[in-house]
Amino acid sequence: MFNFAISKRIFILPVIAVFAGVLLLYPFFSSNFTDIYFAVTTAFSIHKLIIPAGFNLKYLVLFSGLIFMSLTDMLFERIHRFIPIFLMLAGVLFAYMANKPLINAFEALGTGLGIFILIDITRLGSYATGDVLSAGAIGAFVGIENIIIISICAIILGKLITYFSARLDGIFDKSRVKQFHFAFVPVLFLVTALLFVLTLYLPFQAF
């Protein structure tokens, strides 16, 4: 359970997943970093902190954390548990600040953890501790319905990446495909970013 990978190979598809996620979120990051610059410069000029109405600290924290974890996952194949645990606490804190029931945030957090723990226990898949904690952290931010969607899509995409990464490396033996490790947090990041961006154009507000 929560197996740690020993391979040091970096698959190209997770790298592409991170790059695609950053591209999807470029307008979001650009807008929010512009707001930060405005708030800082205004504070120094008039000695008053003015936060623009469109500034979204909640998802800026989430996506910044996921990008950082994705990079450490790809380069070092490990995630310091402090980061996803920090994101879990941050997700609960944002729910509290928004006057939302904290039980909902904890339920979503537990759902994210539970899905991957169940898959690991039943041996339908194998995920490292950092992957499981990251799913819980995302759940604390996005809610139960969204973390279920994100988890299912990420698992499917992860299986596809495992398969095609192995084939791209010239390995066709399916028994050896299972021995390969790839960074899974980039997949969680990409799916979360995609769903977040879609909510900006869909008639309902999922996030």
C-alpha positions in Angstrom: 0.0 0.0 0.0 1.2 3.5 -0.9 4.2 2.0 -2.8 7.1 4.3 -3.4 8.6 4.1 -6.9 12.2 3.2 -7.4 12.5 4.1 -11.0 14.3 7.3 -11.9 13.0 7.7 -15.4 10.9 10.7 -16.2 8.1 10.1 -18.6 7.5 12.8 -21.2 3.7 12.7 -21.0 3.5 13.9 -17.3 5.7 16.8 -18.3 3.3 17.6 -21.1 0.4 17.3 -18.6 2.0 20.0 -16.4 2.8 22.2 -19.4 -0.8 21.9 -20.7 -2.2 22.7 -17.2 -0.1 25.8 -16.9 -1.2 26.9 -20.4 -4.9 26.4 -19.5 -4.4 28.4 -16.4 -2.3 31.2 -17.9 -5.1 33.8 -18.0 -6.0 32.9 -14.4 -2.4 33.3 -13.2 -1.8 36.4 -15.3 -4.9 38.1 -13.9 -4.2 37.2 -10.3 -0.5 38.1 -10.4 -1.5 41.5 -11.9 -3.9 41.9 -9.0 -1.1 41.1 -6.5 1.2 43.7 -8.2 -1.6 46.3 -8.1 -2.2 45.6 -4.4 1.5 45.8 -3.4 2.2 49.0 -5.4 -1.0 50.6 -4.1 -0.1 49.7 -0.5 3.3 51.4 -0.9 1.9 54.5 -2.6 -1.1 55.3 -0.5 -0.4 53.1 2.6 -3.7 51.3 2.1 -4.2 47.7 1.0 -6.7 47.4 -1.8 -7.6 43.9 -3.0 -9.2 43.8 -6.5 -12.6 42.1 -6.5 -11.5 39.5 -9.1 -8.5 38.3 -7.0 -8.8 34.6 -6.3 -6.4 33.6 -3.5 -8.1 30.3 -2.9 -7.3 28.7 -6.3 -4.1 30.6 -6.6 -2.9 28.7 -3.5 -4.2 25.3 -4.8 -2.8 25.5 -8.3 0.6 26.9 -7.1 0.9 24.0 -4.7 -0.1 21.5 -7.3 2.5 22.8 -9.8 5.2 22.7 -7.2 4.3 19.2 -6.2 4.1 18.1 -9.8 7.7 19.3 -10.4 9.0 17.6 -7.3 7.1 14.4 -8.2 8.6 14.4 -11.7 12.1 15.3 -10.8 12.6 13.5 -7.5 9.6 11.0 -7.5 8.6 12.1 -4.0 6.4 14.7 -2.5 7.1 16.1 1.0 3.9 15.4 2.9 4.0 18.9 4.4 2.8 20.5 1.1 -0.5 18.4 0.6 -1.2 18.6 4.3 -0.8 22.4 4.2 -3.2 22.5 1.2 -5.7 20.4 3.2 -5.6 22.8 6.0 -5.8 25.8 3.6 -8.9 24.3 1.9 -10.6 23.9 5.2 -9.6 27.5 6.2 -11.0 28.9 2.9 -14.3 27.1 3.6 -14.4 28.6 7.1 -13.6 32.1 5.7 -16.4 31.7 3.1 -18.8 30.7 6.0 -19.4 27.3 4.4 -20.0 24.2 6.6 -16.7 22.8 7.6 -18.1 19.3 7.6 -18.5 19.6 3.8 -14.8 20.4 3.4 -13.8 17.5 5.6 -16.1 15.2 3.7 -14.7 16.2 0.4 -11.2 15.8 1.8 -12.0 12.4 3.0 -13.6 11.5 -0.3 -10.4 12.4 -2.2 -8.3 10.3 0.2 -10.8 7.4 0.3 -11.0 6.9 -3.4 -7.3 6.3 -3.8 -6.9 4.4 -0.6 -9.7 2.0 -1.7 -8.1 1.5 -5.1 -4.8 0.8 -3.4 -6.3 -1.7 -0.9 -8.2 -3.5 -3.6 -5.0 -3.6 -5.7 -6.9 -2.1 -8.6 -4.1 0.4 -8.8 -1.0 1.6 -6.8 -0.5 5.2 -5.6 2.2 6.7 -3.5 1.3 8.5 -0.3 1.9 11.9 -1.9 -0.7 11.1 -4.6 -3.3 10.1 -2.0 -2.7 13.2 0.1 -2.8 15.4 -3.0 -6.2 14.1 -3.9 -7.4 14.8 -0.4 -6.1 18.3 -0.6 -7.8 19.0 -3.9 -11.1 17.6 -2.4 -10.9 20.2 0.4 -10.9 22.9 -2.2 -13.3 21.7 -4.8 -16.0 19.7 -3.0 -17.3 16.1 -3.1 -18.9 16.1 -6.5 -15.8 17.7 -8.2 -13.2 15.5 -6.5 -15.1 12.4 -7.6 -15.1 13.7 -11.2 -11.5 14.7 -11.0 -10.4 11.3 -9.4 -12.2 9.2 -12.0 -10.8 11.3 -14.9 -7.3 11.3 -13.4 -7.3 7.5 -12.9 -8.4 6.9 -16.5 -5.9 9.4 -17.8 -3.2 8.0 -15.6 -3.8 4.5 -17.0 -3.5 5.9 -20.5 -0.3 7.7 -19.7 1.2 4.6 -18.2 0.4 2.5 -21.2 1.5 5.0 -23.9 4.6 6.0 -21.9 5.7 2.4 -21.9 5.1 2.0 -25.6 7.0 5.2 -26.3 9.9 3.8 -24.5 9.8 0.7 -26.7 8.4 -1.6 -24.1 5.5 -3.8 -25.2 5.5 -6.4 -22.4 2.3 -5.6 -20.4 3.8 -7.3 -17.4 6.6 -4.8 -17.3 4.3 -1.8 -17.9 3.0 -2.3 -14.3 6.5 -1.9 -13.0 6.8 1.6 -14.5 6.2 4.7 -12.4 5.2 8.0 -13.6 4.4 11.2 -11.7 0.6 11.1 -11.0 0.2 14.5 -9.4 0.6 16.2 -12.8 -2.4 14.2 -13.9 -4.5 15.4 -10.9 -3.3 18.9 -11.7 -4.2 18.8 -15.3 -7.7 17.4 -14.7 -8.4 19.9 -11.9 -7.2 22.8 -14.1 -9.3 21.6 -17.0 -12.5 21.3 -14.9 -11.7 24.7 -13.4 -11.4 26.4 -16.8 -14.5 24.6 -18.1 -16.6 26.1 -15.3 -15.7 29.6 -16.6 -17.5 28.8 -19.9 -20.3 26.4 -18.8 -23.7 27.7 -17.6 -23.2 26.3 -14.1 -20.5 27.2 -11.5 -19.0 23.9 -10.3 -16.1 25.5 -8.5 
